[in-house]
Every structure is written in structure tokens, then in C-alpha cells.
């Protein structure tokens, strides 16, 4: 990933690829959803009405006309993951629903955002809510957490790909591709950590300065299992949209220094002042992104030798 020369994709190319997107690749059979429906209400985001057919999904956003689209789905115990893409707008919605509590988290993902340096870089917004039913609406919600902080886990997916992922903070993760030919290089990504229960979490990463891909995983720490979805463009500029599953092995736990009563339930904008200006509410999709690769671009061997002739302190 670190040494991959990703193409500078154009918005027109991305829109065309998304408009013609087939259903996501999926290992094994997903849950049987045909003939069922869901109505998801979010607190500060859209209302999503799902109606599942045999191979397609009808999705209505905020009471609009239903749009037929492809989708992928998986489940982990009581948790349901549904990933769908609206081809005309290029917007995708990734739903995680706990059927036991009816609580839901929705990620809205899009590309070609002017705030991103590359059109291929995905942006995301997180919404918390619930699945509407006959009874009263639940008052509890999923929420951001620091209870996943500093865990190191090796995940092996159904393809045999092996990743070491360390949750360095509430905002970032680092990853090493253990099965890659150039593995051993650590890369950092902006991430979300959301608590569903004491053993179940949602983890995301955005491969911001590399492929731009958005990755979401639903994790069961008790069983060390995860299911998830990827959406982005690979090194050959093909659409990479799939539903995956993986088994985990705990590699270690670094020390954490939060107070026992601090669960990290609210993102603190002061940590990343470049993402939110003082006195302003964050805009949709805003987050801090540490672009170490962009700040220190690759140089040739000759440039490195010449730089060594006249060493100087960092500015």
C-alpha cells in the first residue's frame, strides 16, 4: 500500500464506476432478508426505509421515492450489517443494527468531496439512531468510545489476508499488511470506534492518503470475530466493494490512561483544531487526517544522497 502509485482519478471516472456497480463480492451466503423491511430513524441524519427483495434492495431516503439498488449483508450474532450504494448519486449507506436492542448506527459515505485532496478519497458521516417498531422508541444509543484504545489484533480474513491493526487512540489506527510482499511498513488511518456493548464494537478506517477506501468492521471481542465491508478503488482503479469476514488473535494491549469513568463518548474537536475552527460546528464529514505520506513525499536515491551532504534541522 505504501509503495503503490495510485492513479489520480477524476470525478467523472468515479461517477461512472459507481453508477455501474454490481452487488458487492461476498464470501458465503448472507442473511435471508428477502421479503423483509426496516425503517431506520437517525437523530441528526436521514430516515432510511429498506425493503429487501430477492437480489435487490429498495431504499427510500427521508421519505423520497424508493431507489432500487444492489446490496450486501452479513450478520454476527444479533448484529446485522447492510451495505448499499445509490448508483445515481454515488452515496452509500452502511447500516449496523443490533436486533436485540433495535439500536442502529449508519455511516454515509461519498467520494469526490472538494475538501479532499484526491477525488478517490472517501468521506464519511456517522449517524446514531434506532429501528422503528410498534413500541416506544428507545432512548439509548450506540456511541463513540475509548474502550478499544491500544489493542493490537491480528485479523485473518477468508482470503487468507493477514493484517495487524493497533487502535492507537480514539481517532486513529495503524496497520501492517503481514501477507503483503512489502509488508512490515506501518501506515496510519483516521478511524472511528463505536461501542455497541461491552464485547461488541464498530471499527472503521479511511485509507485517506492511499487508496481512499472506506472500511467498516463489526467486531465481537469475546469470540474474536468480525464481519465488515470495503468500498473504494484498488491499485488497478477497479471498484473494490465487498463483504468480508475475519478471525482475530490478540497480539497485545498497551497501557491506557483514561479515567475509569471516562468512556470517550464524545469526540473532542480540540484534539484536531484543523478539522473544526473555534466556535464553529463541524461540517458534514469533518475529521482530522494525519497525512504523513503527503507531508514527506517519496524522493529519489540521488535526492537522498544530496540531502545528506548538507544536513539541517527540521523547520
Buried (B, 14 or more C-beta within 10 A) or exposed (E): BBEEEBEEBEBEBBBEBBEEBEBBEBBEEBEEBEEEEBBBBBEEBBBBBBBBEEEBBBBBBEEEEEBEBBBBBBBBBEBBBBBBBBBEEBBBBBBBBBEEBBBBBBBBBBBBBEEBEBBBBBBBBBBBBBBBEEEEEBEEBBBBBBBBBBBBBBBBBEEEBBBBBBBBBBBBBBBBBBEBEEBEEEBBBBBBBBBBBEEBBBBBBBBBBBBBBBBBBBBBBEEBBBBBBBBBBEEEBEBBBBBBBBEBEEEEEEEEEEEEEEBBBEBEBEEBEEBBEEEEEBEEBBBBBBEEBEEEEEEEEEEEEEEEEEEEEEE
